[in-house]
Amino acid sequence: MKKQKIYIFGNPLLDFDNLPIKLAPKLREIFPEIDFAITDPNENLKPVDGELNIIDTAEGIKKITVLDDISKIEASSAFSLHDFDLAFNLKLLQKIGELKRVKIFCVPMQGDEKDILEQLEKSIINLLTSYEGRCSERTEG
């Protein structure tokens, strides 16, 4: 089984866009089996087994929200500051057949870091559980 990878977006210089980056060291401690890659959404994203997992800052939310529908990124200004470029990149990957599933863990711009980390941890555990289920389906079938 390939190592799970989660891309982390944000700008370390902007307080309203840096919480995912600030949480990265703690996430690496909690989930040493996951490669948390701090990167720019305009860089070449590489899906693993047709799947991309992303943590990014979102405007207008108060708790972790998981987004798995690419069409919602462009349609709403309530998500990431990087939406336009990210939406284009994801839709392109989907169109060329490299992207089958996406999970974007949207992190609020403000809030209690400990509480947000706990919410994010639960969401990532759910991701890992669903990933393990898909892997076992492939090996059994």
C-alpha positions, 0 to 999 in steps of 0.5 A: 500500500502506498503512503497516504499523502495530504497536501497542505495549502496556506500562506505562512505570512498571512494570519488568516491563511496560515492555520493549516501550516501551523497545524502541520507539525502536530498532524505529523506527530499524530499521523506519522504514516501520512506524508503532509506536504506543504505546497502551493496549490499552483504546483503540480499536484500528483494524485495517489491512486487517483485520489488527492487529499488537501488541507486548506483555509476556508472563509465563512466556516466555523468548523472543519468542513470536508469538501469532495465535489470539485464543482462546489469550489468554484461556485462558492466564495466560502471556500479557499483563497486559492479557489480559482487556481485550485479548481482549474488544476483539479478539473484538469486532473479530472478531465485527463483521468488522473483524479477520481476522488478529492477530499478537501479539509477546509479549515476555518480562518479563525478559531481555537487551534486545539479544537480545530486540530481535534476536528481535523484529526477526526476527519483524517481518521475517517479518511484513513478508514475509508481508504483502508476499506477501498484498499481491502476491496481491491485486494479481495475482489 
